Amino acid sequence: MVSNGGAVWQPDGWDARTRIGVLTPHADLGPESELQAMAPSGVRIHAARVPFGAMASGGAMSRTIPLAPVEAFVRPPHIDEALALLAAAPLGAIGIGFTSAGYVVGAAGERKLIERLHERGSGVPIISTCASAVEGLRELKAERIALFDPPWFDAELNRLGAEYFGSQGFEVRYHAPCGLPSRQQSINPAELYRWIRDHTPAEADAIFVGGNGFRAVGVIAALEEDLGRPVLTANQALLWTTLRAAGSHAKPAGYGALFAL
């Protein structure tokens, strides 16, 4: 609250120091929910929605998502138009909250996507999730990683994720979709924590949890404490990179070693 000569004004959200944009699948609330949960005081998250053929009303999905709608998500015109509209707002950076796109198009395709979107972005930095994870893992000096994906990523999409990180110089010691209920709303932190704890190989020196719609940031601190190694998730890595791109020195507390760099 702000006092002004006896009058008291309630918080109204206009005092944000940094505003971050995120592009999300049209029926997915996960990316903006986790980003805002982690965001320190003075940081606000603003989303724009992009049609995603694998999601229906209410966020319903098939048990596993096919590759074709993932590829379509990053093709013109929908994501380009959504980016242009979002970039018209006074934002410090915009993230693409869609891990699987990086897996499917690969690192080179992801760079081309960023270059294409930059032309529509009014000068606002555009950040992708997988490239953010790579940057974070490198700064943490990780070499051998364990990759955990959502249960709605099938074996092929998970394999493409392992290939993505392998192409960036990491040794992927373990990769698999988590054996949990294949429904976003059914994921709970306790079950995810146990699955990752029980399946992380001793030789992995860092963990990446893919999927921006995968409820994961709440378990980062507990896993790092118990496993003794850095844990990165899609939305955590994306927030870390977009804050840096926006020139913000804000550091979320309680969300992993990445923000202590």
C-alpha positions as a Markdown table, in Angstrom:
| # | Residue | x | y | z |
|---|---|---|---|---|
| 1 | Met | 0.0 | 0.0 | 0.0 |
| 2 | Val | 1.1 | 3.6 | -0.7 |
| 3 | Ser | 0.2 | 6.5 | 1.6 |
| 4 | Asn | -0.4 | 9.9 | 0.1 |
| 5 | Gly | -1.3 | 12.6 | 2.6 |
| 6 | Gly | -3.6 | 10.3 | 4.6 |
| 7 | Ala | -5.0 | 8.5 | 1.5 |
| 8 | Val | -4.0 | 4.9 | 1.0 |
| 9 | Trp | -3.7 | 3.4 | -2.4 |
| 10 | Gln | -3.9 | -0.4 | -2.9 |
| 11 | Pro | -1.3 | -2.1 | -5.1 |
| 12 | Asp | -2.4 | -1.9 | -8.7 |
| 13 | Gly | 0.4 | -3.7 | -10.6 |
| 14 | Trp | 1.7 | -0.6 | -12.4 |
| 15 | Asp | 4.9 | -0.4 | -10.3 |
| 16 | Ala | 6.6 | -3.3 | -12.1 |
| 17 | Arg | 10.3 | -2.7 | -12.8 |
| 18 | Thr | 10.6 | -5.5 | -15.4 |
| 19 | Arg | 8.0 | -6.9 | -17.7 |
| 20 | Ile | 8.6 | -10.2 | -19.4 |
| 21 | Gly | 6.5 | -11.7 | -22.3 |
| 22 | Val | 5.9 | -15.4 | -23.0 |
| 23 | Leu | 4.4 | -17.2 | -26.0 |
| 24 | Thr | 2.5 | -20.2 | -24.9 |
| 25 | Pro | 0.2 | -22.9 | -26.5 |
| 26 | His | -3.3 | -21.5 | -26.5 |
| 27 | Ala | -4.7 | -23.8 | -23.8 |
| 28 | Asp | -1.6 | -24.1 | -21.6 |
| 29 | Leu | -1.5 | -22.2 | -18.3 |
| 30 | Gly | 1.7 | -23.8 | -17.1 |
| 31 | Pro | 4.4 | -21.4 | -18.5 |
| 32 | Glu | 2.9 | -18.2 | -17.2 |
| 33 | Ser | 1.9 | -19.8 | -13.9 |
| 34 | Glu | 5.4 | -21.0 | -13.1 |
| 35 | Leu | 7.1 | -17.9 | -14.4 |
| 36 | Gln | 5.0 | -15.6 | -12.3 |
| 37 | Ala | 5.4 | -17.9 | -9.3 |
| 38 | Met | 9.2 | -17.6 | -9.5 |
| 39 | Ala | 9.2 | -13.9 | -10.5 |
| 40 | Pro | 10.7 | -11.7 | -7.7 |
| 41 | Ser | 8.9 | -8.6 | -6.6 |
| 42 | Gly | 8.7 | -6.0 | -9.4 |
| 43 | Val | 8.7 | -8.6 | -12.2 |
| 44 | Arg | 5.5 | -9.2 | -14.1 |
| 45 | Ile | 4.8 | -11.9 | -16.7 |
| 46 | His | 2.6 | -11.2 | -19.8 |
| 47 | Ala | 1.5 | -14.0 | -22.1 |
| 48 | Ala | 0.3 | -14.3 | -25.7 |
| 49 | Arg | -1.3 | -17.5 | -26.9 |
| 50 | Val | -0.4 | -19.4 | -30.1 |
| 51 | Pro | -2.7 | -22.1 | -31.5 |
| 52 | Phe | -1.5 | -25.6 | -30.8 |
| 53 | Gly | -3.3 | -28.4 | -32.5 |
| 54 | Ala | -2.5 | -31.0 | -29.8 |
| 55 | Met | -4.6 | -29.2 | -27.2 |
| 56 | Ala | -8.3 | -29.0 | -27.0 |
| 57 | Ser | -10.7 | -26.8 | -24.9 |
| 58 | Gly | -9.9 | -27.0 | -21.2 |
| 59 | Gly | -6.3 | -28.0 | -21.9 |
| 60 | Ala | -7.2 | -31.6 | -22.8 |
| 61 | Met | -4.5 | -33.5 | -24.7 |
| 62 | Ser | -4.0 | -37.0 | -26.0 |
| 63 | Arg | -1.9 | -39.3 | -23.9 |
| 64 | Thr | 1.1 | -38.4 | -26.0 |
| 65 | Ile | 1.4 | -35.4 | -28.3 |
| 66 | Pro | 2.2 | -36.1 | -32.0 |
| 67 | Leu | 5.1 | -34.3 | -33.7 |
| 68 | Ala | 3.1 | -32.7 | -36.5 |
| 69 | Pro | 1.3 | -30.1 | -34.2 |
| 70 | Val | 4.6 | -29.3 | -32.6 |
| 71 | Glu | 6.2 | -28.5 | -36.0 |
| 72 | Ala | 3.1 | -26.4 | -36.9 |
| 73 | Phe | 3.3 | -24.4 | -33.7 |
| 74 | Val | 6.5 | -22.7 | -34.9 |
| 75 | Arg | 5.6 | -22.3 | -38.5 |
| 76 | Pro | 4.2 | -19.0 | -39.8 |
| 77 | Pro | 1.8 | -17.3 | -39.5 |
| 78 | His | 0.4 | -17.8 | -36.0 |
| 79 | Ile | 3.5 | -17.6 | -33.8 |
| 80 | Asp | 4.8 | -14.7 | -35.9 |
| 81 | Glu | 1.5 | -12.7 | -35.5 |
| 82 | Ala | 1.3 | -13.4 | -31.7 |
| 83 | Leu | 4.9 | -12.3 | -31.3 |
| 84 | Ala | 4.4 | -9.1 | -33.2 |
| 85 | Leu | 1.4 | -8.2 | -31.0 |
| 86 | Leu | 3.1 | -9.1 | -27.8 |
| 87 | Ala | 6.3 | -7.2 | -28.8 |
| 88 | Ala | 4.2 | -4.0 | -29.3 |
| 89 | Ala | 3.9 | -3.8 | -25.5 |
| 90 | Pro | 6.7 | -2.3 | -23.4 |
| 91 | Leu | 8.5 | -5.5 | -22.5 |
| 92 | Gly | 12.1 | -6.2 | -21.6 |
| 93 | Ala | 12.2 | -9.6 | -23.4 |
| 94 | Ile | 10.0 | -12.4 | -24.7 |
| 95 | Gly | 10.4 | -16.1 | -24.1 |
| 96 | Ile | 9.0 | -19.0 | -26.2 |
| 97 | Gly | 7.5 | -21.3 | -23.6 |
| 98 | Phe | 7.6 | -24.5 | -25.7 |
| 99 | Thr | 10.3 | -27.0 | -25.1 |
| 100 | Ser | 9.2 | -29.5 | -27.7 |
| 101 | Ala | 9.7 | -27.1 | -30.6 |
| 102 | Gly | 13.4 | -27.0 | -29.9 |
| 103 | Tyr | 13.5 | -30.8 | -29.7 |
| 104 | Val | 11.7 | -31.2 | -33.1 |
| 105 | Val | 13.5 | -28.5 | -35.1 |
| 106 | Gly | 16.9 | -29.0 | -33.5 |
| 107 | Ala | 19.3 | -26.3 | -32.4 |
| 108 | Ala | 19.9 | -25.0 | -35.9 |
| 109 | Gly | 16.2 | -24.7 | -36.6 |
| 110 | Glu | 15.7 | -23.0 | -33.2 |
| 111 | Arg | 18.2 | -20.4 | -34.1 |
| 112 | Lys | 16.5 | -19.8 | -37.4 |
| 113 | Leu | 13.2 | -19.4 | -35.6 |
| 114 | Ile | 14.6 | -16.8 | -33.3 |
| 115 | Glu | 16.1 | -14.9 | -36.3 |
| 116 | Arg | 12.7 | -15.0 | -38.1 |
| 117 | Leu | 10.8 | -13.8 | -35.1 |
| 118 | His | 13.3 | -11.1 | -34.3 |
| 119 | Glu | 12.2 | -9.4 | -37.5 |
| 120 | Arg | 8.7 | -9.1 | -36.1 |
| 121 | Gly | 9.8 | -8.3 | -32.5 |
| 122 | Ser | 10.3 | -4.5 | -32.5 |
| 123 | Gly | 13.8 | -4.9 | -31.1 |
| 124 | Val | 12.6 | -6.9 | -28.1 |
| 125 | Pro | 15.0 | -9.8 | -27.3 |
| 126 | Ile | 13.5 | -13.2 | -28.2 |
| 127 | Ile | 14.5 | -16.2 | -26.1 |
| 128 | Ser | 13.9 | -19.9 | -26.6 |
| 129 | Thr | 13.6 | -22.5 | -23.9 |
| 130 | Cys | 16.1 | -25.1 | -25.1 |
| 131 | Ala | 18.8 | -22.6 | -25.9 |
| 132 | Ser | 18.2 | -21.1 | -22.4 |
| 133 | Ala | 18.8 | -24.6 | -20.8 |
| 134 | Val | 22.0 | -25.0 | -22.8 |
| 135 | Glu | 23.3 | -21.7 | -21.7 |
| 136 | Gly | 22.4 | -22.4 | -18.1 |
| 137 | Leu | 24.0 | -25.9 | -18.1 |
| 138 | Arg | 27.2 | -24.5 | -19.6 |
| 139 | Glu | 27.5 | -21.8 | -17.0 |
| 140 | Leu | 27.0 | -24.4 | -14.3 |
| 141 | Lys | 29.9 | -26.4 | -15.9 |
| 142 | Ala | 27.7 | -29.4 | -16.5 |
| 143 | Glu | 28.9 | -32.1 | -18.9 |
| 144 | Arg | 26.8 | -35.2 | -18.2 |
| 145 | Ile | 23.1 | -34.6 | -17.8 |
| 146 | Ala | 19.9 | -36.6 | -17.0 |
| 147 | Leu | 16.9 | -35.5 | -19.1 |
| 148 | Phe | 13.4 | -35.9 | -17.7 |
| 149 | Asp | 10.4 | -35.1 | -19.9 |
| 150 | Pro | 6.6 | -34.9 | -19.3 |
| 151 | Pro | 4.6 | -38.2 | -19.6 |
| 152 | Trp | 2.9 | -36.8 | -22.7 |
| 153 | Phe | 6.2 | -36.7 | -24.6 |
| 154 | Asp | 6.5 | -40.0 | -26.3 |
| 155 | Ala | 9.7 | -42.0 | -26.8 |
| 156 | Glu | 10.4 | -40.3 | -30.1 |
| 157 | Leu | 10.1 | -36.7 | -28.8 |
| 158 | Asn | 12.2 | -37.6 | -25.8 |
| 159 | Arg | 14.8 | -39.1 | -28.1 |
| 160 | Leu | 14.9 | -35.9 | -30.1 |
| 161 | Gly | 15.4 | -34.0 | -26.9 |
| 162 | Ala | 18.4 | -36.2 | -26.1 |
| 163 | Glu | 19.8 | -35.6 | -29.6 |
| 164 | Tyr | 19.3 | -31.8 | -29.1 |
| 165 | Phe | 21.4 | -31.7 | -26.0 |
| 166 | Gly | 23.9 | -34.2 | -27.4 |
| 167 | Ser | 24.4 | -31.9 | -30.4 |
| 168 | Gln | 25.3 | -29.1 | -28.0 |
| 169 | Gly | 28.1 | -31.1 | -26.5 |
| 170 | Phe | 26.5 | -32.7 | -23.5 |
| 171 | Glu | 26.7 | -36.4 | -22.7 |
| 172 | Val | 23.1 | -37.5 | -22.0 |
| 173 | Arg | 23.4 | -40.3 | -19.4 |
| 174 | Tyr | 19.7 | -40.8 | -18.9 |
| 175 | His | 16.6 | -39.7 | -20.8 |
| 176 | Ala | 13.0 | -40.7 | -20.6 |
| 177 | Pro | 9.5 | -39.3 | -20.1 |
| 178 | Cys | 8.5 | -39.5 | -16.5 |
| 179 | Gly | 6.2 | -42.4 | -15.6 |
| 180 | Leu | 3.5 | -40.3 | -14.2 |
| 181 | Pro | -0.2 | -39.7 | -15.2 |
| 182 | Ser | -0.3 | -38.2 | -18.7 |
| 183 | Arg | -2.4 | -35.2 | -17.8 |
| 184 | Gln | -1.1 | -31.7 | -16.8 |
| 185 | Gln | -3.6 | -31.3 | -13.9 |
| 186 | Ser | -2.6 | -34.7 | -12.5 |
| 187 | Ile | 1.0 | -33.9 | -11.9 |
| 188 | Asn | 1.9 | -33.2 | -8.3 |
| 189 | Pro | 5.3 | -32.2 | -6.8 |
| 190 | Ala | 5.7 | -35.2 | -4.5 |
| 191 | Glu | 5.3 | -37.8 | -7.2 |
| 192 | Leu | 7.6 | -35.8 | -9.6 |
| 193 | Tyr | 10.2 | -35.4 | -6.9 |
| 194 | Arg | 10.3 | -39.1 | -6.2 |
| 195 | Trp | 10.4 | -40.1 | -9.8 |
| 196 | Ile | 13.4 | -37.8 | -10.6 |
| 197 | Arg | 15.2 | -38.7 | -7.3 |
| 198 | Asp | 14.8 | -42.4 | -8.0 |
| 199 | His | 15.9 | -42.3 | -11.7 |
| 200 | Thr | 18.8 | -39.9 | -11.7 |
| 201 | Pro | 22.0 | -41.8 | -12.3 |
| 202 | Ala | 25.0 | -41.1 | -10.1 |
| 203 | Glu | 27.2 | -40.1 | -13.0 |
| 204 | Ala | 24.9 | -37.2 | -14.2 |
| 205 | Asp | 26.2 | -33.9 | -12.9 |
| 206 | Ala | 23.1 | -31.9 | -13.7 |
| 207 | Ile | 19.4 | -32.5 | -14.4 |
| 208 | Phe | 17.1 | -30.9 | -17.0 |
| 209 | Val | 13.3 | -31.2 | -16.7 |
| 210 | Gly | 11.8 | -30.4 | -20.1 |
| 211 | Gly | 8.3 | -29.2 | -20.9 |
| 212 | Asn | 7.0 | -25.7 | -20.1 |
| 213 | Gly | 3.6 | -27.1 | -19.3 |
| 214 | Phe | 5.1 | -29.6 | -16.9 |
| 215 | Arg | 4.6 | -28.7 | -13.2 |
| 216 | Ala | 8.2 | -28.8 | -12.0 |
| 217 | Val | 9.6 | -25.7 | -10.5 |
| 218 | Gly | 8.3 | -26.5 | -7.0 |
| 219 | Val | 10.7 | -29.5 | -6.7 |
| 220 | Ile | 13.9 | -27.8 | -7.7 |
| 221 | Ala | 15.2 | -26.8 | -4.3 |
| 222 | Ala | 14.3 | -30.2 | -2.7 |
| 223 | Leu | 16.0 | -32.2 | -5.5 |
| 224 | Glu | 19.1 | -30.1 | -5.4 |
| 225 | Glu | 19.4 | -30.5 | -1.7 |
| 226 | Asp | 18.9 | -34.3 | -1.8 |
| 227 | Leu | 20.8 | -35.1 | -5.0 |
| 228 | Gly | 23.6 | -32.6 | -4.6 |
| 229 | Arg | 23.7 | -31.3 | -8.1 |
| 230 | Pro | 22.0 | -28.5 | -10.2 |
| 231 | Val | 18.4 | -29.0 | -11.4 |
| 232 | Leu | 17.1 | -27.0 | -14.3 |
| 233 | Thr | 13.6 | -26.9 | -15.6 |
| 234 | Ala | 12.1 | -25.4 | -18.8 |
| 235 | Asn | 10.5 | -22.4 | -17.2 |
| 236 | Gln | 13.2 | -21.8 | -14.7 |
| 237 | Ala | 15.9 | -21.7 | -17.4 |
| 238 | Leu | 13.6 | -19.5 | -19.6 |
| 239 | Leu | 13.1 | -17.0 | -16.8 |
| 240 | Trp | 16.8 | -16.9 | -16.0 |
| 241 | Thr | 17.7 | -16.0 | -19.6 |
| 242 | Thr | 14.8 | -13.6 | -20.2 |
| 243 | Leu | 15.6 | -11.6 | -17.0 |
| 244 | Arg | 19.2 | -11.3 | -18.2 |
| 245 | Ala | 18.1 | -10.3 | -21.7 |
| 246 | Ala | 15.8 | -7.7 | -20.1 |
| 247 | Gly | 18.8 | -6.2 | -18.2 |
| 248 | Ser | 17.2 | -7.2 | -14.8 |
| 249 | His | 19.3 | -8.0 | -11.8 |
| 250 | Ala | 16.3 | -9.6 | -10.0 |
| 251 | Lys | 17.1 | -13.1 | -8.6 |
| 252 | Pro | 14.3 | -15.4 | -7.6 |
| 253 | Ala | 15.0 | -17.1 | -4.3 |
| 254 | Gly | 14.4 | -20.8 | -3.7 |
| 255 | Tyr | 14.4 | -21.9 | -7.3 |
| 256 | Gly | 17.8 | -23.5 | -7.7 |
| 257 | Ala | 21.6 | -22.9 | -8.2 |
| 258 | Leu | 21.0 | -21.4 | -11.6 |
| 259 | Phe | 19.8 | -18.1 | -10.1 |
| 260 | Ala | 22.8 | -18.0 | -7.7 |
| 261 | Leu | 25.2 | -17.6 | -10.7 |
